[in-house]
């Protein structure tokens, strides 16, 4: 597609498959291309069904290394952040605020950190247990910080 400037595919955590492909796309300025159109094109042109992205994420800029190569770790971290943020919405009234940050970890490779403000009167241990239940099927290491 000529309206696509740069595309990169990474794995996004999935509770059933472990990981599924997602594509990050940087469009040519002024392009009216939609995620749906890109996904349809991918389905028609990628031969292996398992390699077809399950989601297209249009971004302003694909992150690059100082030498101009695509910096895939940042895209993986974003995919994890999006997944965990979505899953943690099920905490509902237990929390006032949830912020998810993901980055490199020297021990585990990748670490997700959840900054949580509990709802008034909610015990942090209750929240921890609920998070354990929600994320039990995922493999990315996480830590919970209250405050």
DSSP file (Angstrom, degrees, kcal/mol; ACC not computed):
  #  RESIDUE AA STRUCTURE BP1 BP2  ACC     N-H-->O    O-->H-N    N-H-->O    O-->H-N    TCO  KAPPA ALPHA  PHI   PSI    X-CA   Y-CA   Z-CA
    1    1 A X    >         0   0    0      0, 0.0     3,-1.6     0, 0.0    37,-0.0   0.000 360.0 360.0 360.0 121.1    0.0    0.0    0.0
    2    2 A X  T 3   +     0   0    0      1,-0.3    26,-0.0    25,-0.0     0, 0.0   0.712 360.0  64.9 -66.7 -19.6    1.6    3.3   -1.1
    3    3 A X  T 3  S+     0   0    0     24,-0.1    25,-3.4    27,-0.0     2,-0.6   0.581  84.2  90.3 -79.2  -7.9    0.0    5.2    1.8
    4    4 A X  E <   +A   27   0A   0     -3,-1.6    23,-0.2    23,-0.2     3,-0.1  -0.794  50.4 179.9 -92.3 123.7    2.0    3.1    4.3
    5    5 A X  E     -     0   0A   0     21,-2.6     2,-0.3    -2,-0.6    22,-0.2   0.911  69.9  -3.3 -85.4 -50.1    5.3    4.7    5.2
    6    6 A X  E     -A   26   0A   0     20,-1.9    20,-3.2     2,-0.0     2,-0.4  -0.997  61.2-173.2-145.3 143.5    6.6    2.1    7.7
    7    7 A X  E     +A   25   0A   0     -2,-0.3     2,-0.4    18,-0.2    18,-0.2  -0.999   3.2 179.1-138.3 142.5    5.1   -1.1    9.2
    8    8 A X  E     -A   24   0A   0     16,-2.3    16,-3.4    -2,-0.4     2,-0.4  -0.998  14.1-149.6-142.1 139.6    6.4   -3.4   11.9
    9    9 A X  E     +A   23   0A   0     -2,-0.4     2,-0.3    14,-0.2    14,-0.2  -0.902  21.3 166.5-112.3 137.0    4.9   -6.5   13.4
   10   10 A X  E     -A   22   0A   0     12,-2.3    12,-2.5    -2,-0.4     2,-0.3  -0.903  39.0 -92.7-138.8 168.3    5.3   -7.7   17.0
   11   11 A X  E     -A   21   0A   0     -2,-0.3     2,-0.4    10,-0.2    10,-0.2  -0.679  31.7-159.2 -85.5 137.9    3.8  -10.2   19.3
   12   12 A X  E     -A   20   0A   0      8,-3.0     8,-2.3    -2,-0.3    68,-0.1  -0.949  32.7 -99.7-113.5 135.2    1.0   -9.1   21.6
   13   13 A X  E     -A   19   0A   0     -2,-0.4     2,-0.4     6,-0.2     6,-0.3  -0.239  42.2-174.3 -55.3 138.6    0.2  -11.2   24.7
   14   14 A X  E  >  -A   18   0A   0      4,-1.5     4,-1.6   123,-0.1    -1,-0.0  -0.998  26.5-141.6-137.6 131.9   -2.8  -13.5   24.3
   15   15 A X  T  4 S+     0   0    0     -2,-0.4    -1,-0.1     1,-0.2    -2,-0.0   0.725 101.2  32.3 -67.6 -19.8   -4.4  -15.6   27.0
   16   16 A X  T  4 S+     0   0    0      1,-0.0    -1,-0.2     2,-0.0    -2,-0.0   0.857 129.5  29.0-101.5 -48.4   -5.0  -18.5   24.7
   17   17 A X  T  4 S-     0   0    0      1,-0.1     2,-0.8    -4,-0.0    -2,-0.2   0.565  95.4-126.1 -91.7  -9.7   -2.2  -18.6   22.1
   18   18 A X  E  < S+A   14   0A   0     -4,-1.6    -4,-1.5   119,-0.1     2,-0.3  -0.348  86.9  13.1  92.3 -53.6    0.5  -17.0   24.3
   19   19 A X  E     -A   13   0A   0     -2,-0.8     2,-0.3    -6,-0.3    -6,-0.2  -0.987  63.0-166.6-153.0 145.9    1.1  -14.3   21.6
   20   20 A X  E     -A   12   0A   0     -8,-2.3    -8,-3.0    -2,-0.3     2,-0.2  -0.972  33.6-101.9-131.0 150.4   -0.7  -13.1   18.5
   21   21 A X  E     +A   11   0A   0     29,-0.4    33,-3.4    -2,-0.3    34,-0.6  -0.482  36.3 179.7 -74.7 139.2    0.8  -10.8   15.8
   22   22 A X  E     -Ab  10  55A   0    -12,-2.5   -12,-2.3    31,-0.3     2,-0.5  -0.970  17.9-138.9-129.9 150.3   -0.1   -7.1   15.7
   23   23 A X  E     -Ab   9  56A   0     32,-2.5    34,-3.1    -2,-0.3     2,-0.5  -0.937   3.6-154.1-115.8 130.5    1.1   -4.5   13.2
   24   24 A X  E     -Ab   8  57A   0    -16,-3.4   -16,-2.3    -2,-0.5     2,-0.4  -0.880  20.8-165.7 -97.6 130.8    2.2   -1.0   14.0
   25   25 A X  E     -Ab   7  58A   0     32,-2.6    34,-2.6    -2,-0.5     2,-0.6  -0.968  18.6-162.9-127.7 130.3    1.8    1.3   11.0
   26   26 A X  E     -Ab   6  59A   0    -20,-3.2   -21,-2.6    -2,-0.4   -20,-1.9  -0.961  24.6-150.3-106.5 122.0    3.1    4.7   10.2
   27   27 A X  E     -A    4   0A   0     -2,-0.6   -23,-0.2    32,-0.5     2,-0.2  -0.547  22.5 -98.4 -92.8 156.0    1.1    6.3    7.4
   28   28 A X    >   -     0   0    0    -25,-3.4     3,-2.1    -2,-0.2    -1,-0.1  -0.493  61.0 -86.9 -64.0 139.9    2.3    8.8    4.8
   29   29 A X  T 3  S+     0   0    0      1,-0.3    -1,-0.1    -2,-0.2     3,-0.1  -0.225 114.2  17.6 -55.2 134.2    1.1   12.2    6.0
   30   30 A X  T 3  S+     0   0    0      1,-0.3    -1,-0.3    -3,-0.1     2,-0.1   0.464  87.4 147.4  84.1   1.1   -2.4   13.0    4.8
   31   31 A X    <   -     0   0    0     -3,-2.1    -1,-0.3   -28,-0.2    -4,-0.1  -0.456  39.3-157.7 -70.2 140.7   -3.3    9.4    4.1
   32   32 A X        +     0   0    0     -2,-0.1    -1,-0.1    -3,-0.1     2,-0.1   0.199  44.1 139.2-100.7  15.1   -6.9    8.5    4.7
   33   33 A X        -     0   0    0    -30,-0.1     2,-0.2     1,-0.1    -6,-0.1  -0.347  40.9-146.4 -65.1 136.4   -6.1    4.8    5.1
   34   34 A X     >  -     0   0    0      1,-0.1     4,-2.0    -2,-0.1     5,-0.2  -0.626  23.2-115.8-101.9 161.8   -8.0    3.1    7.9
   35   35 A X  H  > S+     0   0    0     -2,-0.2     4,-2.7     1,-0.2     5,-0.2   0.888 117.5  55.4 -58.8 -39.4   -7.0    0.2   10.1
   36   36 A X  H  > S+     0   0    0      1,-0.2     4,-2.4     2,-0.2    -1,-0.2   0.901 107.0  48.4 -62.6 -42.3   -9.7   -1.9    8.5
   37   37 A X  H  > S+     0   0    0      2,-0.2     4,-2.1     1,-0.2    -1,-0.2   0.891 112.5  48.7 -66.3 -39.3   -8.4   -1.3    5.0
   38   38 A X  H  X S+     0   0    0     -4,-2.0     4,-2.5     2,-0.2    -2,-0.2   0.924 111.9  49.1 -65.8 -44.0   -4.8   -2.2    6.1
   39   39 A X  H  X S+     0   0    0     -4,-2.7     4,-2.5     2,-0.2    -2,-0.2   0.903 110.3  50.7 -63.0 -41.5   -6.1   -5.4    7.8
   40   40 A X  H  X S+     0   0    0     -4,-2.4     4,-1.6     2,-0.2    -1,-0.2   0.908 110.6  49.4 -62.4 -42.2   -8.1   -6.4    4.8
   41   41 A X  H  X S+     0   0    0     -4,-2.1     4,-1.7     1,-0.2     5,-0.2   0.912 110.6  50.8 -62.4 -42.7   -5.0   -5.9    2.6
   42   42 A X  H  X S+     0   0    0     -4,-2.5     4,-2.5     1,-0.2    -2,-0.2   0.914 107.7  52.6 -62.0 -43.1   -2.9   -8.0    5.0
   43   43 A X  H  < S+     0   0    0     -4,-2.5    -1,-0.2     1,-0.2    -2,-0.2   0.856 113.4  44.6 -61.1 -34.8   -5.4  -10.8    5.0
   44   44 A X  H  < S+     0   0    0     -4,-1.6    -1,-0.2    -5,-0.2    -2,-0.2   0.761 122.2  34.5 -81.3 -25.7   -5.3  -10.9    1.2
   45   45 A X  H  < S+     0   0    0     -4,-1.7     2,-0.7    -3,-0.1    -2,-0.2   0.666  95.0  84.0-108.8 -18.6   -1.5  -10.7    0.8
   46   46 A X     <  -     0   0    0     -4,-2.5     6,-0.1    -5,-0.2    -1,-0.0  -0.787  61.9-158.4 -90.5 119.8    0.0  -12.6    3.7
   47   47 A X  S    S+     0   0    0     -2,-0.7     2,-0.6     1,-0.1    -1,-0.2   0.847  72.4  67.7 -68.1 -38.0    0.1  -16.3    2.8
   48   48 A X  S >> S-     0   0    0      1,-0.2     3,-1.5     2,-0.0     4,-0.6  -0.765  70.4-151.6 -93.1 119.1    0.2  -17.8    6.3
   49   49 A X  G >4 S+     0   0    0     -2,-0.6     3,-1.2     1,-0.3    -1,-0.2   0.855  94.6  57.4 -57.0 -39.5   -3.0  -17.3    8.2
   50   50 A X  G 34 S+     0   0    0      1,-0.3   -29,-0.4    -3,-0.1    -1,-0.3   0.731 103.0  56.1 -65.7 -21.1   -1.2  -17.4   11.6
   51   51 A X  G <4 S+     0   0    0     -3,-1.5     2,-0.3   -31,-0.1    -1,-0.3   0.584  79.1 108.1 -87.9 -10.8    1.0  -14.5   10.5
   52   52 A X  S << S-     0   0    0     -3,-1.2   -31,-0.2    -4,-0.6    -9,-0.1  -0.516  81.3-109.1 -68.6 127.9   -1.9  -12.1    9.7
   53   53 A X        -     0   0    0     -2,-0.3   -31,-0.3     1,-0.2     3,-0.1  -0.258  16.2-151.5 -58.5 142.4   -2.1   -9.4   12.3
   54   54 A X  S    S+     0   0    0    -33,-3.4     2,-0.3     1,-0.2   -32,-0.2   0.614  83.4  21.6 -85.5 -15.3   -5.0   -9.6   14.7
   55   55 A X  E     -b   22   0A   0    -34,-0.6   -32,-2.5     2,-0.0     2,-0.5  -0.993  65.4-146.7-152.4 144.7   -4.9   -5.8   15.1
   56   56 A X  E     -b   23   0A   0     -2,-0.3     2,-0.6   -34,-0.2   -32,-0.2  -0.967  15.0-167.3-111.8 128.5   -3.6   -2.8   13.2
   57   57 A X  E     -b   24   0A   0    -34,-3.1   -32,-2.6    -2,-0.5     2,-0.5  -0.950   8.3-152.9-119.8 111.7   -2.3    0.1   15.4
   58   58 A X  E     -b   25   0A   0     -2,-0.6     2,-0.3   -34,-0.2   -32,-0.2  -0.720  19.8-177.6 -85.6 127.6   -1.7    3.3   13.5
   59   59 A X  E     -b   26   0A   0    -34,-2.6   -32,-0.5    -2,-0.5     3,-0.2  -0.864  36.2-126.4-123.3 157.3    1.0    5.5   15.2
   60   60 A X  S    S+     0   0    0     -2,-0.3     2,-0.4     1,-0.3    -1,-0.1   0.917  97.1  10.2 -65.8 -43.1    2.4    8.9   14.4
   61   61 A X        -     0   0    0    -35,-0.1     2,-0.4    -3,-0.1    -1,-0.3  -0.996  68.0-135.1-142.3 131.3    6.0    7.6   14.4
   62   62 A X        -     0   0    0     -2,-0.4     2,-0.1    -3,-0.2   -55,-0.0  -0.739  42.3-110.6 -77.8 130.0    7.5    4.1   14.5
   63   63 A X        -     0   0    0     -2,-0.4     8,-2.7     8,-0.2     2,-0.3  -0.407  39.4-165.1 -67.0 137.6   10.3    4.2   17.0
   64   64 A X  B     -C   70   0B   0      6,-0.3     6,-0.2    -2,-0.1     2,-0.1  -0.874  18.5-119.0-122.2 154.1   13.8    3.9   15.5
   65   65 A X    >   -     0   0    0      4,-3.2     3,-2.2    -2,-0.3     6,-0.1  -0.348  45.3 -94.0 -77.6 169.4   17.2    3.2   16.8
   66   66 A X  T 3  S+     0   0    0      1,-0.3    -1,-0.1     2,-0.1    -2,-0.0   0.758 128.9  52.7 -58.0 -23.1   20.0    5.8   16.5
   67   67 A X  T 3  S-     0   0    0      2,-0.1    -1,-0.3     0, 0.0     0, 0.0   0.365 124.4-102.1 -95.6   6.1   21.1    4.1   13.2
   68   68 A X  S <  S+     0   0    0     -3,-2.2     2,-0.2     1,-0.3    -2,-0.1   0.566  76.1 133.7  92.3   8.6   17.5    4.2   11.8
   69   69 A X        -     0   0    0      1,-0.1    -4,-3.2     0, 0.0    -1,-0.3  -0.612  67.7 -91.5 -89.1 154.7   16.4    0.6   12.4
   70   70 A X  B     -C   64   0B   0     -6,-0.2     2,-1.3    -2,-0.2    -6,-0.3  -0.459  32.5-139.4 -65.2 129.7   12.9   -0.2   13.8
   71   71 A X    >>  +     0   0    0     -8,-2.7     4,-0.8    -2,-0.2     3,-0.8  -0.710  25.3 179.0 -93.0  86.2   13.2   -0.4   17.6
   72   72 A X  H 3>  +     0   0    0     -2,-1.3     4,-2.6     1,-0.2     3,-0.3   0.792  69.0  68.9 -64.4 -32.1   10.8   -3.4   18.2
   73   73 A X  H 3> S+     0   0    0      1,-0.2     4,-2.7     2,-0.2    -1,-0.2   0.912  98.8  52.2 -54.7 -40.0   11.2   -3.6   22.0
   74   74 A X  H <> S+     0   0    0     -3,-0.8     4,-1.8     1,-0.2    -1,-0.2   0.875 110.3  48.5 -62.7 -36.0    9.3   -0.3   22.3
   75   75 A X  H  X S+     0   0    0     -4,-0.8     4,-2.3    -3,-0.3    -1,-0.2   0.896 110.8  49.9 -70.7 -40.0    6.5   -1.7   20.1
   76   76 A X  H  X S+     0   0    0     -4,-2.6     4,-2.4     2,-0.2    -2,-0.2   0.927 110.3  50.8 -61.6 -44.3    6.3   -4.9   22.2
   77   77 A X  H  X S+     0   0    0     -4,-2.7     4,-2.7    -5,-0.2    -1,-0.2   0.897 110.1  49.8 -61.0 -40.0    6.2   -2.9   25.4
   78   78 A X  H  X S+     0   0    0     -4,-1.8     4,-2.7     2,-0.2    -1,-0.2   0.907 109.4  51.0 -65.2 -40.9    3.3   -0.8   23.9
   79   79 A X  H  X S+     0   0    0     -4,-2.3     4,-2.1     2,-0.2    -2,-0.2   0.901 112.7  46.3 -63.2 -40.5    1.4   -4.0   22.9
   80   80 A X  H  X S+     0   0    0     -4,-2.4     4,-3.1     2,-0.2     5,-0.3   0.927 111.6  51.8 -65.8 -45.2    1.8   -5.4   26.5
   81   81 A X  H  X S+     0   0    0     -4,-2.7     4,-2.6     1,-0.2     5,-0.2   0.921 111.0  47.4 -57.8 -46.0    0.8   -2.0   28.0
   82   82 A X  H  X S+     0   0    0     -4,-2.7     4,-2.1     2,-0.2    -1,-0.2   0.914 114.1  47.3 -62.3 -43.6   -2.4   -2.0   25.8
   83   83 A X  H  X S+     0   0    0     -4,-2.1     4,-2.4    -5,-0.2    -2,-0.2   0.952 115.8  42.5 -63.9 -51.1   -3.2   -5.6   26.7
   84   84 A X  H  X S+     0   0    0     -4,-3.1     4,-2.6     1,-0.2    -2,-0.2   0.883 112.5  53.9 -67.2 -37.8   -2.7   -5.2   30.4
   85   85 A X  H  X S+     0   0    0     -4,-2.6     4,-0.6    -5,-0.3    -1,-0.2   0.927 110.9  47.0 -59.9 -44.3   -4.5   -1.8   30.5
   86   86 A X  H >< S+     0   0    0     -4,-2.1     3,-1.0    -5,-0.2     4,-0.3   0.928 113.1  48.0 -63.2 -45.8   -7.5   -3.4   28.8
   87   87 A X  H >< S+     0   0    0     -4,-2.4     3,-1.5     1,-0.2    -2,-0.2   0.888 106.9  57.0 -62.4 -39.2   -7.5   -6.4   31.1
   88   88 A X  H >< S+     0   0    0     -4,-2.6     3,-1.9     1,-0.3     4,-0.3   0.572  83.1  82.5 -75.6  -7.3   -7.2   -4.2   34.3
   89   89 A X  G X< S+     0   0    0     -3,-1.0     3,-1.6    -4,-0.6    -1,-0.3   0.773  78.8  71.4 -62.7 -22.4  -10.4   -2.3   33.4
   90   90 A X  G <  S+     0   0    0     -3,-1.5    -1,-0.3    -4,-0.3    -2,-0.2   0.520  75.2  80.1 -73.7  -2.4  -12.2   -5.2   35.0
   91   91 A X  G X  S+     0   0    0     -3,-1.9     3,-2.3     1,-0.2    -1,-0.3   0.758  72.5 161.9 -69.9 -23.3  -10.9   -4.0   38.4
   92   92 A X  G X   +     0   0    0     -3,-1.6     3,-1.4     1,-0.3    -1,-0.2  -0.099  61.3   7.0  49.2-124.3  -13.8   -1.5   38.2
   93   93 A X  G 3  S+     0   0    0      1,-0.3    -1,-0.3    -3,-0.1    -2,-0.1   0.463 113.1  80.7 -73.8  -2.3  -14.8    0.0   41.4
   94   94 A X  G <  S+     0   0    0     -3,-2.3    25,-2.7    24,-0.1     2,-0.3   0.750  97.6  42.2 -72.1 -22.4  -11.9   -1.5   43.4
   95   95 A X  E <   -D  118   0C   0     -3,-1.4    23,-0.3    23,-0.3     3,-0.1  -0.907  54.5-160.3-128.8 151.6   -9.6    1.3   42.1
   96   96 A X  E    S+     0   0C   0     21,-3.6     2,-0.3     1,-0.3    22,-0.2   0.784  86.9   8.4 -88.7 -36.9   -9.6    5.0   41.4
   97   97 A X  E     -D  117   0C   0     20,-1.5    20,-2.3     2,-0.0     2,-0.4  -1.000  55.7-172.6-150.0 141.7   -6.7    4.9   39.0
   98   98 A X  E     -D  116   0C   0     -2,-0.3     2,-0.4    18,-0.2    18,-0.2  -0.985   6.8-178.8-134.9 125.4   -4.6    2.4   37.1
   99   99 A X  E     -D  115   0C   0     16,-2.2    16,-3.0    -2,-0.4     2,-0.5  -0.993  11.6-156.6-123.1 129.9   -1.5    3.4   35.1
  100  100 A X  E     +D  114   0C   0     -2,-0.4     2,-0.4    14,-0.2    14,-0.2  -0.915  12.1 178.9-110.3 126.8    0.4    0.7   33.3
  101  101 A X  E     -D  113   0C   0     12,-2.5    12,-3.6    -2,-0.5     2,-0.4  -0.974   5.4-169.4-122.9 141.2    4.1    1.2   32.3
  102  102 A X  E     +D  112   0C   0     -2,-0.4     2,-0.3    10,-0.2    10,-0.2  -0.992  20.7 132.6-132.5 138.5    6.2   -1.5   30.5
  103  103 A X  E     -D  111   0C   0      8,-2.0     8,-2.6    -2,-0.4     2,-0.1  -0.923  53.1 -46.5-163.1-171.6    9.9   -1.5   29.9
  104  104 A X  E     -D  110   0C   0     -2,-0.3     2,-0.4     6,-0.2     6,-0.3  -0.393  43.1-165.6 -71.4 145.0   13.1   -3.5   30.1
  105  105 A X  E  >  -D  109   0C   0      4,-1.5     4,-1.8    -2,-0.1    -1,-0.0  -0.999  18.9-144.2-133.7 131.0   14.0   -5.5   33.1
  106  106 A X  T  4 S+     0   0    0     -2,-0.4    -1,-0.1     1,-0.2    -2,-0.0   0.817 100.3  34.0 -64.7 -30.9   17.5   -6.9   33.8
  107  107 A X  T  4 S+     0   0    0      1,-0.1    -1,-0.2     2,-0.0     3,-0.0   0.908 131.2  26.0 -89.9 -48.5   16.1  -10.1   35.4
  108  108 A X  T  4 S-     0   0    0      1,-0.1     2,-1.3    33,-0.0    33,-0.2   0.469  93.6-127.1-100.2  -3.4   12.9  -10.9   33.5
  109  109 A X  E  < S+D  105   0C   0     -4,-1.8    -4,-1.5     2,-0.0     2,-0.4  -0.357  90.4  31.4  88.0 -56.7   13.6   -9.2   30.2
  110  110 A X  E     -D  104   0C   0     -2,-1.3    31,-0.5    -6,-0.3     2,-0.4  -0.995  68.1-172.3-135.6 140.8   10.3   -7.2   30.3
  111  111 A X  E     -De 103 141C   0     -8,-2.6    -8,-2.0    -2,-0.4     2,-0.5  -0.995  11.4-154.0-137.0 130.4    8.4   -5.9   33.3
  112  112 A X  E     -De 102 142C   0     29,-2.3    31,-2.2    -2,-0.4     2,-0.5  -0.881  13.4-160.2 -98.8 132.6    5.0   -4.3   33.5
  113  113 A X  E     -De 101 143C   0    -12,-3.6   -12,-2.5    -2,-0.5     2,-0.6  -0.963   2.0-156.8-116.2 127.0    4.5   -1.9   36.5
  114  114 A X  E     -De 100 144C   0     29,-2.7    31,-3.4    -2,-0.5     2,-0.7  -0.907   0.4-161.2-105.5 115.6    1.0   -1.1   37.6
  115  115 A X  E     -De  99 145C   0    -16,-3.0   -16,-2.2    -2,-0.6     2,-0.4  -0.872  23.6-176.0 -95.0 114.7    0.6    2.2   39.5
  116  116 A X  E     -De  98 146C   0     29,-3.1    31,-2.1    -2,-0.7     2,-0.6  -0.931  28.8-162.3-124.5 134.5   -2.7    1.9   41.3
  117  117 A X  E     -D   97   0C   0    -20,-2.3   -21,-3.6    -2,-0.4   -20,-1.5  -0.958  30.4-137.9-107.0 111.5   -4.7    4.2   43.5
  118  118 A X  E     -D   95   0C   0     -2,-0.6   -23,-0.3   -23,-0.3     3,-0.1  -0.298  21.1-104.4 -67.1 152.3   -7.2    2.0   45.4
  119  119 A X    >   -     0   0    0    -25,-2.7     3,-2.1     1,-0.2    -1,-0.1  -0.406  58.6 -74.5 -66.9 154.9  -10.8    3.1   45.9
  120  120 A X  T 3  S+     0   0    0      1,-0.3    -1,-0.2    -2,-0.1     3,-0.1  -0.278 119.1  10.5 -57.7 130.3  -11.5    4.4   49.4
  121  121 A X  T 3  S+     0   0    0      1,-0.2     2,-0.5    -3,-0.1    -1,-0.3   0.435  93.4 129.7  84.0  -0.6  -11.7    1.5   51.9
  122  122 A X    <   -     0   0    0     -3,-2.1     2,-0.3   -28,-0.1    -1,-0.2  -0.778  57.9-128.3 -93.6 127.8  -10.4   -1.2   49.5
  123  123 A X    >>  -     0   0    0     -2,-0.5     4,-1.4     1,-0.1     3,-1.0  -0.544  10.6-135.0 -72.4 129.7   -7.6   -3.3   50.9
  124  124 A X  H 3> S+     0   0    0     -2,-0.3     4,-2.8     1,-0.3     5,-0.2   0.829 105.2  61.2 -54.6 -33.1   -4.6   -3.5   48.5
  125  125 A X  H 3> S+     0   0    0      1,-0.2     4,-2.3     2,-0.2    -1,-0.3   0.856 100.4  54.2 -64.1 -33.4   -4.4   -7.3   49.1
  126  126 A X  H <> S+     0   0    0     -3,-1.0     4,-2.0     2,-0.2    -1,-0.2   0.909 110.7  46.1 -63.3 -42.0   -7.9   -7.6   47.6
  127  127 A X  H  X S+     0   0    0     -4,-1.4     4,-2.6     2,-0.2    -2,-0.2   0.924 110.6  52.6 -66.8 -45.2   -6.7   -5.7   44.5
  128  128 A X  H  X S+     0   0    0     -4,-2.8     4,-2.4     1,-0.2    -2,-0.2   0.921 110.4  48.1 -56.0 -45.6   -3.5   -7.8   44.2
  129  129 A X  H  X S+     0   0    0     -4,-2.3     4,-2.0     1,-0.2    -1,-0.2   0.900 111.0  50.1 -64.2 -41.5   -5.5  -11.0   44.3
  130  130 A X  H  X S+     0   0    0     -4,-2.0     4,-2.6     2,-0.2    -1,-0.2   0.903 110.4  50.2 -64.3 -40.9   -7.9   -9.8   41.7
  131  131 A X  H  X S+     0   0    0     -4,-2.6     4,-2.8     2,-0.2    -2,-0.2   0.916 107.6  54.2 -62.7 -42.8   -5.0   -8.8   39.4
  132  132 A X  H  < S+     0   0    0     -4,-2.4     4,-0.4     1,-0.2    -2,-0.2   0.911 111.4  45.4 -56.6 -43.3   -3.5  -12.3   39.9
  133  133 A X  H >< S+     0   0    0     -4,-2.0     3,-0.8     2,-0.2     4,-0.2   0.927 114.1  48.1 -64.9 -45.9   -6.8  -13.8   38.8
  134  134 A X  H 3< S+     0   0    0     -4,-2.6     3,-0.4     1,-0.2    -2,-0.2   0.898 121.1  34.6 -63.2 -42.3   -7.1  -11.5   35.8
  135  135 A X  T >< S+     0   0    0     -4,-2.8     3,-2.0     1,-0.2    -1,-0.2   0.255  81.2 111.7-101.3  12.3   -3.6  -12.0   34.5
  136  136 A X  T <  S+     0   0    0     -3,-0.8    -1,-0.2    -4,-0.4    -2,-0.1   0.794  78.3  51.9 -57.1 -30.4   -3.1  -15.6   35.4
  137  137 A X  T 3  S+     0   0    0     -3,-0.4     2,-0.3    -4,-0.2    -1,-0.3   0.416  95.2  87.5 -90.6   2.9   -3.0  -16.7   31.8
  138  138 A X    <   -     0   0    0     -3,-2.0  -123,-0.1     1,-0.1    -3,-0.0  -0.721  60.5-155.4-104.0 155.0   -0.3  -14.2   30.7
  139  139 A X        +     0   0    0     -2,-0.3     2,-0.4  -121,-0.2    -1,-0.1   0.577  57.8 107.1-105.9 -11.4    3.4  -14.7   30.9
  140  140 A X  S    S-     0   0    0      1,-0.1   -29,-0.1   -29,-0.0    -2,-0.1  -0.563  73.2-119.6 -75.6 127.1    4.8  -11.1   31.2
  141  141 A X  E     -e  111   0C   0    -31,-0.5   -29,-2.3    -2,-0.4     2,-0.3  -0.300  37.8-177.4 -63.4 144.2    6.1  -10.4   34.7
  142  142 A X  E     -e  112   0C   0    -31,-0.2     2,-0.3   -40,-0.0   -29,-0.2  -0.957  18.6-156.5-142.0 161.6    4.5   -7.6   36.5
  143  143 A X  E     -e  113   0C   0    -31,-2.2   -29,-2.7    -2,-0.3     2,-0.5  -0.974  15.2-137.3-134.9 152.3    4.7   -5.6   39.8
  144  144 A X  E     -e  114   0C   0     -2,-0.3     2,-0.5   -31,-0.2   -29,-0.2  -0.938  15.3-171.5-114.1 129.2    2.0   -3.6   41.6
  145  145 A X  E     -e  115   0C   0    -31,-3.4   -29,-3.1    -2,-0.5     2,-0.3  -0.983   9.2-155.7-120.9 124.2    2.8   -0.2   43.2
  146  146 A X  E      e  116   0C   0     -2,-0.5   -29,-0.2   -31,-0.2   -31,-0.0  -0.752 360.0 360.0 -99.5 146.6    0.1    1.4   45.3
  147  147 A X              0   0    0    -31,-2.1   -30,-0.3    -2,-0.3    -1,-0.1   0.347 360.0 360.0 164.3 360.0    0.0    5.2   45.9
